[in-house]
């Protein structure tokens, strides 16, 4: 995948930028999609507060993913980020 640079973003129209982002989104896994959604919600203020029950549920789900080995190491994240 080609990475978007600030220079490229500045020269792209909104429609072109959205189309390129859609191409990336079509190829990513659910974990990254959830991260993207959380970032959008945080940026737009639509995330809101969650209940303690929901918070604990999300923690339990995250711990279950870790127990299954579904996580990235620091080194893996650093390597992935160089490809953005």
PDB file with SEQRES, HELIX, SHEET and CRYST1 records, atoms N, CA, C and O in Angstrom:
SEQRES   1 A   84  UNK UNK UNK UNK UNK UNK UNK UNK UNK UNK UNK UNK UNK          
SEQRES   2 A   84  UNK UNK UNK UNK UNK UNK UNK UNK UNK UNK UNK UNK UNK          
SEQRES   3 A   84  UNK UNK UNK UNK UNK UNK UNK UNK UNK UNK UNK UNK UNK          
SEQRES   4 A   84  UNK UNK UNK UNK UNK UNK UNK UNK UNK UNK UNK UNK UNK          
SEQRES   5 A   84  UNK UNK UNK UNK UNK UNK UNK UNK UNK UNK UNK UNK UNK          
SEQRES   6 A   84  UNK UNK UNK UNK UNK UNK UNK UNK UNK UNK UNK UNK UNK          
SEQRES   7 A   84  UNK UNK UNK UNK UNK UNK                                      
HELIX    1 AA1 UNK A    6  UNK A   11  1                                   6    
HELIX    2 AA2 UNK A   14  UNK A   25  1                                  12    
HELIX    3 AA3 UNK A   30  UNK A   44  1                                  15    
HELIX    4 AA4 UNK A   52  UNK A   67  1                                  16    
HELIX    5 AA5 UNK A   74  UNK A   81  1                                   8    
CRYST1    1.000    1.000    1.000  90.00  90.00  90.00 P 1           1          
ATOM      1  N   UNK A   1       0.819  -1.181   0.000  1.00  0.00           N  
ATOM      2  CA  UNK A   1       0.000   0.000   0.000  1.00  0.00           C  
ATOM      3  C   UNK A   1       0.866   1.249   0.000  1.00  0.00           C  
ATOM      4  O   UNK A   1       1.870   1.321   0.709  1.00  0.00           O  
ATOM      5  N   UNK A   2       0.472   2.225  -0.797  1.00  0.00           N  
ATOM      6  CA  UNK A   2       1.178   3.498  -0.759  1.00  0.00           C  
ATOM      7  C   UNK A   2       0.691   4.266   0.455  1.00  0.00           C  
ATOM      8  O   UNK A   2      -0.479   4.184   0.830  1.00  0.00           O  
ATOM      9  N   UNK A   3       1.592   5.007   1.059  1.00  0.00           N  
ATOM     10  CA  UNK A   3       1.187   5.807   2.201  1.00  0.00           C  
ATOM     11  C   UNK A   3       0.795   7.196   1.735  1.00  0.00           C  
ATOM     12  O   UNK A   3       1.301   7.706   0.735  1.00  0.00           O  
ATOM     13  N   UNK A   4      -0.127   7.798   2.492  1.00  0.00           N  
ATOM     14  CA  UNK A   4      -0.524   9.172   2.213  1.00  0.00           C  
ATOM     15  C   UNK A   4       0.450  10.096   2.907  1.00  0.00           C  
ATOM     16  O   UNK A   4       0.735   9.929   4.093  1.00  0.00           O  
ATOM     17  N   UNK A   5       0.954  11.052   2.190  1.00  0.00           N  
ATOM     18  CA  UNK A   5       1.812  12.042   2.822  1.00  0.00           C  
ATOM     19  C   UNK A   5       1.047  13.347   2.904  1.00  0.00           C  
ATOM     20  O   UNK A   5       0.067  13.547   2.186  1.00  0.00           O  
ATOM     21  N   UNK A   6       1.490  14.231   3.774  1.00  0.00           N  
ATOM     22  CA  UNK A   6       0.833  15.531   3.885  1.00  0.00           C  
ATOM     23  C   UNK A   6       0.868  16.265   2.564  1.00  0.00           C  
ATOM     24  O   UNK A   6      -0.089  16.953   2.210  1.00  0.00           O  
ATOM     25  N   UNK A   7       1.958  16.129   1.830  1.00  0.00           N  
ATOM     26  CA  UNK A   7       2.076  16.791   0.544  1.00  0.00           C  
ATOM     27  C   UNK A   7       1.021  16.257  -0.424  1.00  0.00           C  
ATOM     28  O   UNK A   7       0.371  17.032  -1.126  1.00  0.00           O  
ATOM     29  N   UNK A   8       0.853  14.939  -0.462  1.00  0.00           N  
ATOM     30  CA  UNK A   8      -0.148  14.352  -1.346  1.00  0.00           C  
ATOM     31  C   UNK A   8      -1.551  14.743  -0.917  1.00  0.00           C  
ATOM     32  O   UNK A   8      -2.400  15.030  -1.761  1.00  0.00           O  
ATOM     33  N   UNK A   9      -1.800  14.759   0.374  1.00  0.00           N  
ATOM     34  CA  UNK A   9      -3.122  15.123   0.867  1.00  0.00           C  
ATOM     35  C   UNK A   9      -3.474  16.536   0.442  1.00  0.00           C  
ATOM     36  O   UNK A   9      -4.614  16.812   0.068  1.00  0.00           O  
ATOM     37  N   UNK A  10      -2.495  17.435   0.499  1.00  0.00           N  
ATOM     38  CA  UNK A  10      -2.746  18.822   0.158  1.00  0.00           C  
ATOM     39  C   UNK A  10      -3.127  19.014  -1.298  1.00  0.00           C  
ATOM     40  O   UNK A  10      -3.851  19.954  -1.625  1.00  0.00           O  
ATOM     41  N   UNK A  11      -2.652  18.139  -2.184  1.00  0.00           N  
ATOM     42  CA  UNK A  11      -2.938  18.291  -3.608  1.00  0.00           C  
ATOM     43  C   UNK A  11      -4.143  17.473  -4.055  1.00  0.00           C  
ATOM     44  O   UNK A  11      -4.585  17.602  -5.197  1.00  0.00           O  
ATOM     45  N   UNK A  12      -4.671  16.650  -3.188  1.00  0.00           N  
ATOM     46  CA  UNK A  12      -5.825  15.822  -3.546  1.00  0.00           C  
ATOM     47  C   UNK A  12      -7.118  16.561  -3.252  1.00  0.00           C  
ATOM     48  O   UNK A  12      -7.217  17.312  -2.282  1.00  0.00           O  
ATOM     49  N   UNK A  13      -8.104  16.335  -4.104  1.00  0.00           N  
ATOM     50  CA  UNK A  13      -9.424  16.872  -3.801  1.00  0.00           C  
ATOM     51  C   UNK A  13     -10.035  16.030  -2.693  1.00  0.00           C  
ATOM     52  O   UNK A  13      -9.559  14.931  -2.406  1.00  0.00           O  
ATOM     53  N   UNK A  14     -11.060  16.531  -2.087  1.00  0.00           N  
ATOM     54  CA  UNK A  14     -11.741  15.795  -1.026  1.00  0.00           C  
ATOM     55  C   UNK A  14     -12.243  14.444  -1.542  1.00  0.00           C  
ATOM     56  O   UNK A  14     -12.125  13.427  -0.858  1.00  0.00           O  
ATOM     57  N   UNK A  15     -12.794  14.445  -2.736  1.00  0.00           N  
ATOM     58  CA  UNK A  15     -13.319  13.201  -3.320  1.00  0.00           C  
ATOM     59  C   UNK A  15     -12.201  12.194  -3.563  1.00  0.00           C  
ATOM     60  O   UNK A  15     -12.376  11.000  -3.320  1.00  0.00           O  
ATOM     61  N   UNK A  16     -11.041  12.676  -4.046  1.00  0.00           N  
ATOM     62  CA  UNK A  16      -9.903  11.779  -4.288  1.00  0.00           C  
ATOM     63  C   UNK A  16      -9.372  11.207  -2.983  1.00  0.00           C  
ATOM     64  O   UNK A  16      -9.050  10.022  -2.897  1.00  0.00           O  
ATOM     65  N   UNK A  17      -9.283  12.057  -1.971  1.00  0.00           N  
ATOM     66  CA  UNK A  17      -8.792  11.613  -0.673  1.00  0.00           C  
ATOM     67  C   UNK A  17      -9.729  10.563  -0.078  1.00  0.00           C  
ATOM     68  O   UNK A  17      -9.268   9.544   0.437  1.00  0.00           O  
ATOM     69  N   UNK A  18     -11.026  10.801  -0.146  1.00  0.00           N  
ATOM     70  CA  UNK A  18     -12.003   9.838   0.368  1.00  0.00           C  
ATOM     71  C   UNK A  18     -11.907   8.515  -0.390  1.00  0.00           C  
ATOM     72  O   UNK A  18     -11.982   7.447   0.217  1.00  0.00           O  
ATOM     73  N   UNK A  19     -11.744   8.578  -1.702  1.00  0.00           N  
ATOM     74  CA  UNK A  19     -11.641   7.347  -2.504  1.00  0.00           C  
ATOM     75  C   UNK A  19     -10.411   6.546  -2.102  1.00  0.00           C  
ATOM     76  O   UNK A  19     -10.475   5.321  -1.991  1.00  0.00           O  
ATOM     77  N   UNK A  20      -9.284   7.235  -1.881  1.00  0.00           N  
ATOM     78  CA  UNK A  20      -8.070   6.525  -1.492  1.00  0.00           C  
ATOM     79  C   UNK A  20      -8.226   5.915  -0.099  1.00  0.00           C  
ATOM     80  O   UNK A  20      -7.794   4.787   0.140  1.00  0.00           O  
ATOM     81  N   UNK A  21      -8.838   6.654   0.807  1.00  0.00           N  
ATOM     82  CA  UNK A  21      -9.068   6.124   2.157  1.00  0.00           C  
ATOM     83  C   UNK A  21      -9.971   4.906   2.102  1.00  0.00           C  
ATOM     84  O   UNK A  21      -9.738   3.936   2.824  1.00  0.00           O  
ATOM     85  N   UNK A  22     -10.998   4.936   1.262  1.00  0.00           N  
ATOM     86  CA  UNK A  22     -11.882   3.772   1.116  1.00  0.00           C  
ATOM     87  C   UNK A  22     -11.108   2.546   0.637  1.00  0.00           C  
ATOM     88  O   UNK A  22     -11.395   1.428   1.065  1.00  0.00           O  
ATOM     89  N   UNK A  23     -10.135   2.745  -0.241  1.00  0.00           N  
ATOM     90  CA  UNK A  23      -9.327   1.621  -0.709  1.00  0.00           C  
ATOM     91  C   UNK A  23      -8.556   0.986   0.442  1.00  0.00           C  
ATOM     92  O   UNK A  23      -8.449  -0.238   0.517  1.00  0.00           O  
ATOM     93  N   UNK A  24      -8.022   1.806   1.334  1.00  0.00           N  
ATOM     94  CA  UNK A  24      -7.311   1.278   2.495  1.00  0.00           C  
ATOM     95  C   UNK A  24      -8.270   0.547   3.426  1.00  0.00           C  
ATOM     96  O   UNK A  24      -7.968  -0.550   3.895  1.00  0.00           O  
ATOM     97  N   UNK A  25      -9.417   1.148   3.691  1.00  0.00           N  
ATOM     98  CA  UNK A  25     -10.381   0.575   4.630  1.00  0.00           C  
ATOM     99  C   UNK A  25     -10.862  -0.795   4.150  1.00  0.00           C  
ATOM    100  O   UNK A  25     -11.073  -1.701   4.957  1.00  0.00           O  
ATOM    101  N   UNK A  26     -11.033  -0.941   2.853  1.00  0.00           N  
ATOM    102  CA  UNK A  26     -11.496  -2.219   2.303  1.00  0.00           C  
ATOM    103  C   UNK A  26     -10.516  -3.357   2.570  1.00  0.00           C  
ATOM    104  O   UNK A  26     -10.892  -4.526   2.473  1.00  0.00           O  
ATOM    105  N   UNK A  27      -9.253  -3.033   2.907  1.00  0.00           N  
ATOM    106  CA  UNK A  27      -8.221  -4.060   3.064  1.00  0.00           C  
ATOM    107  C   UNK A  27      -7.833  -4.339   4.516  1.00  0.00           C  
ATOM    108  O   UNK A  27      -7.050  -5.256   4.767  1.00  0.00           O  
ATOM    109  N   UNK A  28      -8.354  -3.581   5.473  1.00  0.00           N  
ATOM    110  CA  UNK A  28      -7.901  -3.741   6.855  1.00  0.00           C  
ATOM    111  C   UNK A  28      -8.796  -4.693   7.640  1.00  0.00           C  
ATOM    112  O   UNK A  28      -9.913  -5.002   7.226  1.00  0.00           O  
ATOM    113  N   UNK A  29      -8.279  -5.154   8.790  1.00  0.00           N  
ATOM    114  CA  UNK A  29      -9.041  -6.080   9.621  1.00  0.00           C  
ATOM    115  C   UNK A  29      -9.937  -5.318  10.614  1.00  0.00           C  
ATOM    116  O   UNK A  29      -9.868  -4.093  10.717  1.00  0.00           O  
ATOM    117  N   UNK A  30     -10.759  -6.055  11.325  1.00  0.00           N  
ATOM    118  CA  UNK A  30     -11.728  -5.458  12.246  1.00  0.00           C  
ATOM    119  C   UNK A  30     -11.074  -4.646  13.354  1.00  0.00           C  
ATOM    120  O   UNK A  30     -11.628  -3.639  13.794  1.00  0.00           O  
ATOM    121  N   UNK A  31      -9.899  -5.075  13.808  1.00  0.00           N  
ATOM    122  CA  UNK A  31      -9.238  -4.331  14.888  1.00  0.00           C  
ATOM    123  C   UNK A  31      -8.894  -2.924  14.444  1.00  0.00           C  
ATOM    124  O   UNK A  31      -9.102  -1.968  15.191  1.00  0.00           O  
ATOM    125  N   UNK A  32      -8.370  -2.788  13.237  1.00  0.00           N  
ATOM    126  CA  UNK A  32      -8.027  -1.460  12.745  1.00  0.00           C  
ATOM    127  C   UNK A  32      -9.292  -0.654  12.456  1.00  0.00           C  
ATOM    128  O   UNK A  32      -9.322   0.555  12.690  1.00  0.00           O  
ATOM    129  N   UNK A  33     -10.328  -1.309  11.953  1.00  0.00           N  
ATOM    130  CA  UNK A  33     -11.586  -0.604  11.712  1.00  0.00           C  
ATOM    131  C   UNK A  33     -12.158  -0.044  13.014  1.00  0.00           C  
ATOM    132  O   UNK A  33     -12.664   1.078  13.041  1.00  0.00           O  
ATOM    133  N   UNK A  34     -12.078  -0.826  14.090  1.00  0.00           N  
ATOM    134  CA  UNK A  34     -12.560  -0.339  15.382  1.00  0.00           C  
ATOM    135  C   UNK A  34     -11.734   0.838  15.876  1.00  0.00           C  
ATOM    136  O   UNK A  34     -12.269   1.771  16.474  1.00  0.00           O  
ATOM    137  N   UNK A  35     -10.434   0.794  15.626  1.00  0.00           N  
ATOM    138  CA  UNK A  35      -9.564   1.901  16.010  1.00  0.00           C  
ATOM    139  C   UNK A  35      -9.918   3.159  15.217  1.00  0.00           C  
ATOM    140  O   UNK A  35     -10.004   4.249  15.783  1.00  0.00           O  
ATOM    141  N   UNK A  36     -10.122   3.007  13.917  1.00  0.00           N  
ATOM    142  CA  UNK A  36     -10.499   4.140  13.078  1.00  0.00           C  
ATOM    143  C   UNK A  36     -11.818   4.733  13.549  1.00  0.00           C  
ATOM    144  O   UNK A  36     -11.955   5.953  13.645  1.00  0.00           O  
ATOM    145  N   UNK A  37     -12.783   3.880  13.840  1.00  0.00           N  
ATOM    146  CA  UNK A  37     -14.078   4.354  14.328  1.00  0.00           C  
ATOM    147  C   UNK A  37     -13.926   5.116  15.636  1.00  0.00           C  
ATOM    148  O   UNK A  37     -14.542   6.165  15.821  1.00  0.00           O  
ATOM    149  N   UNK A  38     -13.119   4.600  16.531  1.00  0.00           N  
ATOM    150  CA  UNK A  38     -12.904   5.280  17.813  1.00  0.00           C  
ATOM    151  C   UNK A  38     -12.263   6.644  17.601  1.00  0.00           C  
ATOM    152  O   UNK A  38     -12.620   7.608  18.279  1.00  0.00           O  
ATOM    153  N   UNK A  39     -11.318   6.736  16.665  1.00  0.00           N  
ATOM    154  CA  UNK A  39     -10.679   8.018  16.388  1.00  0.00           C  
ATOM    155  C   UNK A  39     -11.675   9.013  15.804  1.00  0.00           C  
ATOM    156  O   UNK A  39     -11.669  10.187  16.174  1.00  0.00           O  
ATOM    157  N   UNK A  40     -12.520   8.556  14.903  1.00  0.00           N  
ATOM    158  CA  UNK A  40     -13.523   9.438  14.302  1.00  0.00           C  
ATOM    159  C   UNK A  40     -14.510   9.903  15.362  1.00  0.00           C  
ATOM    160  O   UNK A  40     -14.852  11.084  15.427  1.00  0.00           O  
ATOM    161  N   UNK A  41     -14.966   8.970  16.189  1.00  0.00           N  
ATOM    162  CA  UNK A  41     -15.912   9.335  17.239  1.00  0.00           C  
ATOM    163  C   UNK A  41     -15.293  10.319  18.226  1.00  0.00           C  
ATOM    164  O   UNK A  41     -15.958  11.254  18.675  1.00  0.00           O  
ATOM    165  N   UNK A  42     -14.034  10.113  18.561  1.00  0.00           N  
ATOM    166  CA  UNK A  42     -13.359  11.033  19.483  1.00  0.00           C  
ATOM    167  C   UNK A  42     -13.216  12.408  18.852  1.00  0.00           C  
ATOM    168  O   UNK A  42     -13.379  13.424  19.528  1.00  0.00           O  
ATOM    169  N   UNK A  43     -12.914  12.446  17.562  1.00  0.00           N  
ATOM    170  CA  UNK A  43     -12.721  13.718  16.869  1.00  0.00           C  
ATOM    171  C   UNK A  43     -14.032  14.481  16.715  1.00  0.00           C  
ATOM    172  O   UNK A  43     -14.058  15.709  16.797  1.00  0.00           O  
ATOM    173  N   UNK A  44     -15.118  13.746  16.491  1.00  0.00           N  
ATOM    174  CA  UNK A  44     -16.405  14.403  16.271  1.00  0.00           C  
ATOM    175  C   UNK A  44     -17.173  14.611  17.570  1.00  0.00           C  
ATOM    176  O   UNK A  44     -18.214  15.268  17.580  1.00  0.00           O  
ATOM    177  N   UNK A  45     -16.664  14.055  18.664  1.00  0.00           N  
ATOM    178  CA  UNK A  45     -17.351  14.203  19.942  1.00  0.00           C  
ATOM    179  C   UNK A  45     -18.546  13.281  20.090  1.00  0.00           C  
ATOM    180  O   UNK A  45     -19.337  13.436  21.020  1.00  0.00           O  
ATOM    181  N   UNK A  46     -18.690  12.314  19.175  1.00  0.00           N  
ATOM    182  CA  UNK A  46     -19.849  11.427  19.236  1.00  0.00           C  
ATOM    183  C   UNK A  46     -19.609  10.195  20.092  1.00  0.00           C  
ATOM    184  O   UNK A  46     -20.518   9.390  20.296  1.00  0.00           O  
ATOM    185  N   UNK A  47     -18.381  10.042  20.597  1.00  0.00           N  
ATOM    186  CA  UNK A  47     -18.068   8.853  21.388  1.00  0.00           C  
ATOM    187  C   UNK A  47     -18.816   8.869  22.705  1.00  0.00           C  
ATOM    188  O   UNK A  47     -19.361   7.849  23.129  1.00  0.00           O  
ATOM    189  N   UNK A  48     -18.844  10.013  23.349  1.00  0.00           N  
ATOM    190  CA  UNK A  48     -19.572  10.119  24.604  1.00  0.00           C  
ATOM    191  C   UNK A  48     -18.982   9.241  25.689  1.00  0.00           C  
ATOM    192  O   UNK A  48     -17.974   8.564  25.485  1.00  0.00           O  
ATOM    193  N   UNK A  49     -19.617   9.262  26.829  1.00  0.00           N  
ATOM    194  CA  UNK A  49     -19.186   8.422  27.943  1.00  0.00           C  
ATOM    195  C   UNK A  49     -19.865   7.073  27.846  1.00  0.00           C  
ATOM    196  O   UNK A  49     -20.984   6.964  27.345  1.00  0.00           O  
ATOM    197  N   UNK A  50     -19.190   6.052  28.323  1.00  0.00           N  
ATOM    198  CA  UNK A  50     -19.801   4.726  28.352  1.00  0.00           C  
ATOM    199  C   UNK A  50     -20.015   4.324  29.801  1.00  0.00           C  
ATOM    200  O   UNK A  50     -19.399   4.868  30.717  1.00  0.00           O  
ATOM    201  N   UNK A  51     -20.891   3.370  29.979  1.00  0.00           N  
ATOM    202  CA  UNK A  51     -21.182   2.895  31.329  1.00  0.00           C  
ATOM    203  C   UNK A  51     -20.027   2.049  31.840  1.00  0.00           C  
ATOM    204  O   UNK A  51     -19.208   1.566  31.057  1.00  0.00           O  
ATOM    205  N   UNK A  52     -19.965   1.872  33.139  1.00  0.00           N  
ATOM    206  CA  UNK A  52     -18.927   1.016  33.730  1.00  0.00           C  
ATOM    207  C   UNK A  52     -19.091  -0.420  33.237  1.00  0.00           C  
ATOM    208  O   UNK A  52     -18.108  -1.143  33.070  1.00  0.00           O  
ATOM    209  N   UNK A  53     -20.338  -0.825  33.007  1.00  0.00           N  
ATOM    210  CA  UNK A  53     -20.591  -2.180  32.496  1.00  0.00           C  
ATOM    211  C   UNK A  53     -19.993  -2.345  31.095  1.00  0.00           C  
ATOM    212  O   UNK A  53     -19.359  -3.357  30.795  1.00  0.00           O  
ATOM    213  N   UNK A  54     -20.208  -1.324  30.233  1.00  0.00           N  
ATOM    214  CA  UNK A  54     -19.665  -1.378  28.875  1.00  0.00           C  
ATOM    215  C   UNK A  54     -18.137  -1.334  28.916  1.00  0.00           C  
ATOM    216  O   UNK A  54     -17.466  -2.052  28.175  1.00  0.00           O  
ATOM    217  N   UNK A  55     -17.606  -0.491  29.780  1.00  0.00           N  
ATOM    218  CA  UNK A  55     -16.147  -0.393  29.947  1.00  0.00           C  
ATOM    219  C   UNK A  55     -15.563  -1.748  30.335  1.00  0.00           C  
ATOM    220  O   UNK A  55     -14.581  -2.198  29.745  1.00  0.00           O  
ATOM    221  N   UNK A  56     -16.169  -2.396  31.328  1.00  0.00           N  
ATOM    222  CA  UNK A  56     -15.682  -3.706  31.772  1.00  0.00           C  
ATOM    223  C   UNK A  56     -15.837  -4.766  30.685  1.00  0.00           C  
ATOM    224  O   UNK A  56     -14.979  -5.635  30.533  1.00  0.00           O  
ATOM    225  N   UNK A  57     -16.932  -4.692  29.929  1.00  0.00           N  
ATOM    226  CA  UNK A  57     -17.142  -5.631  28.825  1.00  0.00           C  
ATOM    227  C   UNK A  57     -16.036  -5.474  27.785  1.00  0.00           C  
ATOM    228  O   UNK A  57     -15.490  -6.465  27.299  1.00  0.00           O  
ATOM    229  N   UNK A  58     -15.703  -4.215  27.442  1.00  0.00           N  
ATOM    230  CA  UNK A  58     -14.659  -3.969  26.459  1.00  0.00           C  
ATOM    231  C   UNK A  58     -13.295  -4.447  26.962  1.00  0.00           C  
ATOM    232  O   UNK A  58     -12.496  -4.977  26.190  1.00  0.00           O  
ATOM    233  N   UNK A  59     -13.037  -4.259  28.248  1.00  0.00           N  
ATOM    234  CA  UNK A  59     -11.791  -4.771  28.829  1.00  0.00           C  
ATOM    235  C   UNK A  59     -11.731  -6.286  28.745  1.00  0.00           C  
ATOM    236  O   UNK A  59     -10.701  -6.848  28.374  1.00  0.00           O  
ATOM    237  N   UNK A  60     -12.834  -6.953  29.089  1.00  0.00           N  
ATOM    238  CA  UNK A  60     -12.879  -8.414  29.021  1.00  0.00           C  
ATOM    239  C   UNK A  60     -12.633  -8.904  27.589  1.00  0.00           C  
ATOM    240  O   UNK A  60     -11.901  -9.868  27.364  1.00  0.00           O  
ATOM    241  N   UNK A  61     -13.264  -8.216  26.624  1.00  0.00           N  
ATOM    242  CA  UNK A  61     -13.086  -8.609  25.222  1.00  0.00           C  
ATOM    243  C   UNK A  61     -11.634  -8.412  24.782  1.00  0.00           C  
ATOM    244  O   UNK A  61     -11.073  -9.253  24.079  1.00  0.00           O  
ATOM    245  N   UNK A  62     -11.036  -7.304  25.198  1.00  0.00           N  
ATOM    246  CA  UNK A  62      -9.646  -7.035  24.842  1.00  0.00           C  
ATOM    247  C   UNK A  62      -8.715  -8.081  25.457  1.00  0.00           C  
ATOM    248  O   UNK A  62      -7.800  -8.567  24.793  1.00  0.00           O  
ATOM    249  N   UNK A  63      -8.947  -8.424  26.714  1.00  0.00           N  
ATOM    250  CA  UNK A  63      -8.116  -9.435  27.372  1.00  0.00           C  
ATOM    251  C   UNK A  63      -8.271 -10.793  26.702  1.00  0.00           C  
ATOM    252  O   UNK A  63      -7.304 -11.547  26.597  1.00  0.00           O  
ATOM    253  N   UNK A  64      -9.490 -11.112  26.246  1.00  0.00           N  
ATOM    254  CA  UNK A  64      -9.715 -12.385  25.537  1.00  0.00           C  
ATOM    255  C   UNK A  64      -8.930 -12.405  24.229  1.00  0.00           C  
ATOM    256  O   UNK A  64      -8.365 -13.434  23.859  1.00  0.00           O  
ATOM    257  N   UNK A  65      -8.893 -11.268  23.524  1.00  0.00           N  
ATOM    258  CA  UNK A  65      -8.121 -11.179  22.284  1.00  0.00           C  
ATOM    259  C   UNK A  65      -6.637 -11.389  22.565  1.00  0.00           C  
ATOM    260  O   UNK A  65      -5.951 -12.096  21.826  1.00  0.00           O  
ATOM    261  N   UNK A  66      -6.151 -10.779  23.626  1.00  0.00           N  
ATOM    262  CA  UNK A  66      -4.738 -10.940  24.002  1.00  0.00           C  
ATOM    263  C   UNK A  66      -4.443 -12.393  24.340  1.00  0.00           C  
ATOM    264  O   UNK A  66      -3.420 -12.934  23.920  1.00  0.00           O  
ATOM    265  N   UNK A  67      -5.340 -13.030  25.101  1.00  0.00           N  
ATOM    266  CA  UNK A  67      -5.155 -14.434  25.463  1.00  0.00           C  
ATOM    267  C   UNK A  67      -5.098 -15.344  24.231  1.00  0.00           C  
ATOM    268  O   UNK A  67      -4.426 -16.376  24.251  1.00  0.00           O  
ATOM    269  N   UNK A  68      -5.807 -14.957  23.153  1.00  0.00           N  
ATOM    270  CA  UNK A  68      -5.807 -15.724  21.908  1.00  0.00           C  
ATOM    271  C   UNK A  68      -4.587 -15.406  21.044  1.00  0.00           C  
ATOM    272  O   UNK A  68      -4.397 -15.989  19.977  1.00  0.00           O  
ATOM    273  N   UNK A  69      -3.766 -14.471  21.523  1.00  0.00           N  
ATOM    274  CA  UNK A  69      -2.579 -14.096  20.755  1.00  0.00           C  
ATOM    275  C   UNK A  69      -2.851 -13.053  19.686  1.00  0.00           C  
ATOM    276  O   UNK A  69      -2.010 -12.816  18.820  1.00  0.00           O  
ATOM    277  N   UNK A  70      -4.018 -12.429  19.740  1.00  0.00           N  
ATOM    278  CA  UNK A  70      -4.379 -11.420  18.738  1.00  0.00           C  
ATOM    279  C   UNK A  70      -3.958 -10.044  19.225  1.00  0.00           C  
ATOM    280  O   UNK A  70      -4.759  -9.271  19.749  1.00  0.00           O  
ATOM    281  N   UNK A  71      -2.689  -9.765  19.036  1.00  0.00           N  
ATOM    282  CA  UNK A  71      -2.145  -8.463  19.390  1.00  0.00           C  
ATOM    283  C   UNK A  71      -0.888  -8.242  18.570  1.00  0.00           C  
ATOM    284  O   UNK A  71      -0.352  -9.170  17.964  1.00  0.00           O  
ATOM    285  N   UNK A  72      -0.429  -7.004  18.561  1.00  0.00           N  
ATOM    286  CA  UNK A  72       0.802  -6.661  17.867  1.00  0.00           C  
ATOM    287  C   UNK A  72       1.854  -6.264  18.892  1.00  0.00           C  
ATOM    288  O   UNK A  72       1.551  -5.589  19.876  1.00  0.00           O  
ATOM    289  N   UNK A  73       3.091  -6.686  18.655  1.00  0.00           N  
ATOM    290  CA  UNK A  73       4.182  -6.265  19.523  1.00  0.00           C  
ATOM    291  C   UNK A  73       4.585  -4.838  19.144  1.00  0.00           C  
ATOM    292  O   UNK A  73       4.203  -4.332  18.089  1.00  0.00           O  
ATOM    293  N   UNK A  74       5.350  -4.207  20.010  1.00  0.00           N  
ATOM    294  CA  UNK A  74       5.849  -2.857  19.732  1.00  0.00           C  
ATOM    295  C   UNK A  74       6.641  -2.847  18.426  1.00  0.00           C  
ATOM    296  O   UNK A  74       6.496  -1.933  17.614  1.00  0.00           O  
ATOM    297  N   UNK A  75       7.468  -3.856  18.229  1.00  0.00           N  
ATOM    298  CA  UNK A  75       8.276  -3.927  17.019  1.00  0.00           C  
ATOM    299  C   UNK A  75       7.400  -4.057  15.773  1.00  0.00           C  
ATOM    300  O   UNK A  75       7.675  -3.434  14.747  1.00  0.00           O  
ATOM    301  N   UNK A  76       6.340  -4.871  15.866  1.00  0.00           N  
ATOM    302  CA  UNK A  76       5.431  -5.028  14.729  1.00  0.00           C  
ATOM    303  C   UNK A  76       4.732  -3.713  14.395  1.00  0.00           C  
ATOM    304  O   UNK A  76       4.590  -3.366  13.223  1.00  0.00           O  
ATOM    305  N   UNK A  77       4.301  -2.991  15.407  1.00  0.00           N  
ATOM    306  CA  UNK A  77       3.627  -1.713  15.192  1.00  0.00           C  
ATOM    307  C   UNK A  77       4.587  -0.709  14.557  1.00  0.00           C  
ATOM    308  O   UNK A  77       4.206   0.030  13.648  1.00  0.00           O  
ATOM    309  N   UNK A  78       5.818  -0.683  15.031  1.00  0.00           N  
ATOM    310  CA  UNK A  78       6.802   0.222  14.447  1.00  0.00           C  
ATOM    311  C   UNK A  78       7.050  -0.109  12.979  1.00  0.00           C  
ATOM    312  O   UNK A  78       7.158   0.793  12.148  1.00  0.00           O  
ATOM    313  N   UNK A  79       7.141  -1.386  12.660  1.00  0.00           N  
ATOM    314  CA  UNK A  79       7.344  -1.802  11.282  1.00  0.00           C  
ATOM    315  C   UNK A  79       6.130  -1.429  10.435  1.00  0.00           C  
ATOM    316  O   UNK A  79       6.284  -0.920   9.325  1.00  0.00           O  
ATOM    317  N   UNK A  80       4.928  -1.678  10.947  1.00  0.00           N  
ATOM    318  CA  UNK A  80       3.712  -1.334  10.206  1.00  0.00           C  
ATOM    319  C   UNK A  80       3.617   0.161   9.970  1.00  0.00           C  
ATOM    320  O   UNK A  80       3.225   0.601   8.889  1.00  0.00           O  
ATOM    321  N   UNK A  81       3.973   0.944  10.979  1.00  0.00           N  
ATOM    322  CA  UNK A  81       3.832   2.399  10.854  1.00  0.00           C  
ATOM    323  C   UNK A  81       4.756   2.964   9.786  1.00  0.00           C  
ATOM    324  O   UNK A  81       4.464   4.014   9.214  1.00  0.00           O  
ATOM    325  N   UNK A  82       5.857   2.291   9.509  1.00  0.00           N  
ATOM    326  CA  UNK A  82       6.772   2.755   8.465  1.00  0.00           C  
ATOM    327  C   UNK A  82       6.163   2.547   7.074  1.00  0.00           C  
ATOM    328  O   UNK A  82       6.622   3.147   6.103  1.00  0.00           O  
ATOM    329  N   UNK A  83       5.148   1.713   6.976  1.00  0.00           N  
ATOM    330  CA  UNK A  83       4.502   1.431   5.695  1.00  0.00           C  
ATOM    331  C   UNK A  83       3.296   2.341   5.447  1.00  0.00           C  
ATOM    332  O   UNK A  83       2.674   2.272   4.387  1.00  0.00           O  
ATOM    333  N   UNK A  84       2.968   3.186   6.417  1.00  0.00           N  
ATOM    334  CA  UNK A  84       1.807   4.076   6.251  1.00  0.00           C  
ATOM    335  C   UNK A  84       2.093   5.190   5.321  1.00  0.00           C  
ATOM    336  O   UNK A  84       1.225   6.026   5.072  1.00  0.00           O  
TER     337      UNK A  84                                                      
END                                                                             
